[in-house]
């Protein structure tokens, strides 16, 4: 009798996630690895990276140095960025054996929409600095796979342009709440009319942090009119200018500088937003259980546990370390999402086990965008979803709803390993 190694792979399922426009569901995600292996039989190796570290290396070689630093950098000593990654190494998966995981279901229901997997694209600003198609290419790639897009206020494409690129795909709008309430209301109204299904208010960017990498190159793309497309396309903003941005861009940028951030914002202001939209409102940047309880008390519809990928407060708690406390502070069923530090499918499993309903992916899809545009984003997402599908199965679970804190265990990681 012939022997087979323990890691022998079965034949791929008959159904495959094929051309753009099909939504992957159930066990379709793991097909991606079989496609790669099958192509290898004909001598074809992937032209794009596979591992996260390889994507970042290719990204660095593909974009201008100041654009790389803008995406890669963080606040201060970048200690919070390191903490985010180290936290995932401290939490270890505890796989369970002899469980039937042949049929898997990654679907989740979130704010009224059923998603094929618990993954969204995080709001990342000024994507035009890494690829000419900016936010459009990620919108197309993600929507084709059923992955929702969260569009940043600081984008290089307008609310309406990205909505068109998403087609029927689920999309949310992330709001940077500036000093001008009329413009805030205009943004929200535009998003609602363009089919966005939720408003995500980012709370941790009342001011731009001290970011040494950007300061070393004196690079802030907004001052060049890059990343302020929502303002330039907004009728309220344009009505406040003596001349149009096309005629006088420096004046438009100057107006943006005067209103873009709002350090006066407080909990009482949220009532203004609630009065102006029927969309669900999610607060992004929650790390404290106390703030999570306040979000519930204020009638909000969800929170995102996030430290802005380490870009805002140096020395802050890792998002993953904050997650259990936030989950414990809110009622059962209250949507808690997570971002900051996701790199692999196993990372997603850990976050879900600690109570996240879904995760938001940030830098990795921007790496894909900078390397190969829409094709790059699609490759990053298909790889991550396949990794998630397989990691879920190999940890002994058939669906994301089965995950619980019992699936992970905290373990110390020495600084020499970081």
N, C-alpha and C positions, 0 to 999 in steps of 0.2 A: 504494500500500500504506500502510495507516495505521501510525503509529508508536506505540509504547508506551514509557512511562518505564521506567528500569531497575528501579524498586522496585515494579512492578506485582504485585499479589497474586493468587495462583491461587484457584480455587474451593475452599471449605472441604471437608474430607473428609466423607464421608457419616455416619460414626459420630461421635457427640457425647457429651460428658460431661454427662449430663442431671441428673435429680433426685438427691437425697441417697440414698446407698446404693450407687451405682455406683462402681466403682473405675476411675479413669482409667489407661490403659496405652498404651504405644507412642506414637502420634502424636496422641492425644486432646487433649493439653494445649494445643496451639496453636489449637485450635478456639475458645477463649475470645475471642480477638481478633476472629474472624469473627462471633461472636455479637454483639459490641459494634458492629461496623461494620454488620451487617445491621439491627440495631435502629435505627441512625442513618438508614437509608433512610426509616424512618417518622417521623423527627423526634425519636427518643428518644435522649437522651444519658445516660451513666452518672450515677446519683444518688450513687454513692460515688466516692472518689478513685481515681486510677490510680497516680500516682507516689508513691514512698516519702515524699518531703518533704510532699506534700499530705496523706497519711494522718496524718503527725505533727501538722500544723497543725490538722486537724479534730479529732484526738484532744485536743490542748491545749484546744480550745474546748469539748470535750464532757465533760470530767471536772473534779473539783475541783482547784484549783491544787496542793495538797499531794500529790494522787495523781499529777498530771502530773510533778511534780518527783521523786517517788519512782521512777517508771519511767524518766524521762529522765536523771536525774542519775547521777553517778559519784563515784569517790573523789577527794579532794583538789582539785587544779586541773583535773581531768577530762582530763589530758594523755593517759592511756591510751586513753580513749574516742576522742580525736582521732587518736591513732596507729593505732587499728584501721581507721578510715575512710581515712586517708591511705595506709595500706599497700595497700589495694585500688587506689588510683590510681597507685601506683608500679609495680605489676605490670600489664603490658599484654598483651592477647591478640594473638597472631600468627596471623591467619586463613590457612587454606590454600584454594586455589581449585581448580576443576574436579574436585570430588569429588562423587559421588552421595550426596546427603543427603536424598533424598526420603522414605525410610523410616527412622525413628529409634526408638531403644529406650533409654529412660532407666532401665530396671530395674537394680536392684542387689540382691545377696544380702548380708544383714547379720545376723550372729548367728543363723543358721538360718532367717531369714524373707526371702522375696522381696518387695521393695518396688517400687512402680511408678515411684519416683523417689528420688534420693539426698537426701531432705529429711525432717527430723523437727522436731517442735515442741520447742524447748528448755524446760527446767524454769524457769518464771517464777513466783515466789511471789506471794502476796496479790492474786490477780487480782480478788477481790471488791471491791477499792477502786475499780476502774474500771467494773465492770458487775455487776449483781446475780446473774447466772448464773455468775460467777466462772469456774472451770476447766471447768465443764460444757459451755458453748457451744463453746470451742475443741476439746474432746474430740469433740463431735458433728461439727463441721465438718471436722476433720482426718481422722477415721476414715472419713467418707463419701468422701474423696478418696484413701484408702489411705495417708495420711501418719501415721506413728507419733507417739504422744504420750509425752513424758517428764514425768511428774507430779512436782512439787516437794514435798518434805517440808513446805515453808512455804506450803502451799495453804490456801484457804478452804473447800475441800470434801474430804471424806474419800477415802481410797484406794478404798473400796468404791463410793461415789457416782460417782466418775470412771470406774471400771471399767464400771459400768452404762451410763454415757453413751457410752463407747467401743464398746459392743456387741462385735462380733467384731474390732474394730480392734486393731492392734498397739500395745502400751503397755509402757513401762518405768517403773520407779520410781527417782526421784533421792533419795538419802539424805544428809541432813545428820547426820553422826555426832556425837551429843551425848555428854555425860558418863555417861549411864546405859545400860549395856550391855543390860540387860533390855528397855528400851524400844526400843533399836536392833534387837534380835532380834525383838521383837514387830512392829515396822514391816515388817521383811523377811518374816516369816512371813505377815503379812496381805497383803502385795503378791503373794507367791507363790500364796496361796490365791485371790486375786482375779484371777488370770490375767495378771499382769505378767510380761514375758519376760526382763527383765534388771534388774540393780541398778546404778545410776550413782552412784558415791560422789564427791561434790564435795569437793575437797581444799583449796580456796583461801579458805575462810570459817571458819577457826579462831576468828576474832574478826570483829566487824562493823567495817568500815573507817570512817575519818573521812570523812563525806559532808556537805559544807557545805550543800547544798540542803536536806536533811532536818533538819540541825541548826538552820538558820535559821528553820524553822517548828516546831521541837521535835516532829517527826512521826516516830514509829516505831509503825506500826500493830499490831505484836505486843503492845505494852503495853496495847492496847485489846481484846485477845483476838481480833484479826483476823490470820489467817494461821497459826494454831496448831490447825487442825482435826484434823490427824493425831494430835496429843496429846490433845485433848479427846475424841476418839472412841476412844482406845486403852485397852483394859482394864487394862494394866499401869500406865499413867500414872494412870488414875482410881483404881486401888487404892491409890496412894500419897498420896491426898488425904484429909483428914479429912472434908471435905464435897464433894459433887459440884460440878463447874463451874457447873451450873445454880443451885446454892445459893450458891456463893461464887466468883465469877469472879476477883476480885483474888488470892485464894490460889492458884488454878490458874495464873494468869499468873506469880505469884511463883515457883512451882515450875518453870514453863517457863524463866524467866530463869536459874535456878540450874543448869540442865542442858542448855540448847539448844546452846551452843558447847563446843568441846573442843580447846583449844590443846595438850593433851598427846598427841594422836593421832600415831602414828608408823607406819612400815612394818610393824613386828611385829604391830600390831593387826589387819592384814588377815586373818591366819590365823583370827581369831575369826569373821569374816564368812564366810570360805570354808567353815568347819565347819558353818555354820547354813543354808546354802542351796545348792541345786544349780544355781541360775540363773547365767548369765554375769554377771561383775562387770566394770564399766567404770570407769576412773578419770577424773574430769573436773577440769581445771585444770592439765594437764601443759603446760609450756612449755620445759622443759629436756630435751635429749637424754639426759642422765644419768638423769633421773627416768623417762623412757620406757623405758630399758633395765632399770631396776629393776622397772618394772611387768611387763615380759616375764619377768624372772627370778622374780618372785613368783607367776607362774602366772595373772595376770589375763587377761581376755579382750578388752581393748581400752582405748583412751585417747581422751579428747576434748581436743584442743588448744584451750585457752580461757583468757582472762584475766577471765572473769566479766563480759564486756561493759564492762570498765573500771570496774567498781563496787567493786573490792577494793584493788588496789595502784596508787597513782598513780605514773606514770613507768615502768610495766612495758613489756616488749617487746610489740609488736603481735602478735596471735595468728597472723596470716598470715605475718609474718616468722619466727615460730618454727616454722611448719609443716614446711618442708623439712628442718630439722635433726632434728625428731622422727621424720619418716618414714624418714630415712636411718639412724636409730638402732635401728629395730625390724626384725625379719625380714619378708621379703616375705609378704604376705597377712595380716599382723597388722592388725586393724582400727584405723585412725586416723581419728577423726571430728574435726570442726572447728566452733567457733562464735566469735562476737564480731565484729560488723561487717557481717554479711550484709544487703544491702539490695536487690540485683537478681539477675536470672538470670546476668548476666555475672560477678558476684561468685562465684556458685556454681561456674561453669565454671573460674574462676581457682583456687579452693580445690581442686577436684577435680584440676586439672592439676598442682598442687603436691603431690598425693599423698593428699588426704583421700578416704576411702571414701564419706562422706556429710557433710552439714552440718546444724547445728541452728539454726533460726530463732528469734530472741528478740523484741526490741522490736516489730518490724513487726506481728506477729500480735496483740500486745497493743494496738497502735494500732487495729487493726480491731475488736477486742473492745470497746474503749471507745467507738468511733464507732457501731457497729451490731450488737453482740452476735455471735451465730452467723453471721448474714449477712455481717458485716464481716470475720470471720476467714476465711470461705469466699472472699470476694472477694480478700483479700490473698493467700491461698494459690493461687487459680486464676491470678491475675495473675503471681505469682512463677514458678509452674510453666510457664506459657505463655512467659514471658520466658526461662526456662532452656532450654526446648525450642528456641526460635528462636535463642538465642545459641549453643547447641551446634551447630545446623545451620550458622549463618552463620560459625562459626569453622572449618567444614570437617570436622565429626565426626558420625557416625551414632549413636554410643553413648557413654555415659560411660566405658566401658572403653577406648576409643581415646585418651582424653586422657592427656597426658604432659607433663613439664616443657618439652618443645619447643613447646607451645602458648602459652607465656607468655614474657615478657621483662621484666626489671627495668628501670625507668626512674626517674630522679629527678624529684621534684615540689617546686617551690619553696614556701616557707612562705607566700608571698603568695597562693597559690592555695587554701590550706586554709580 
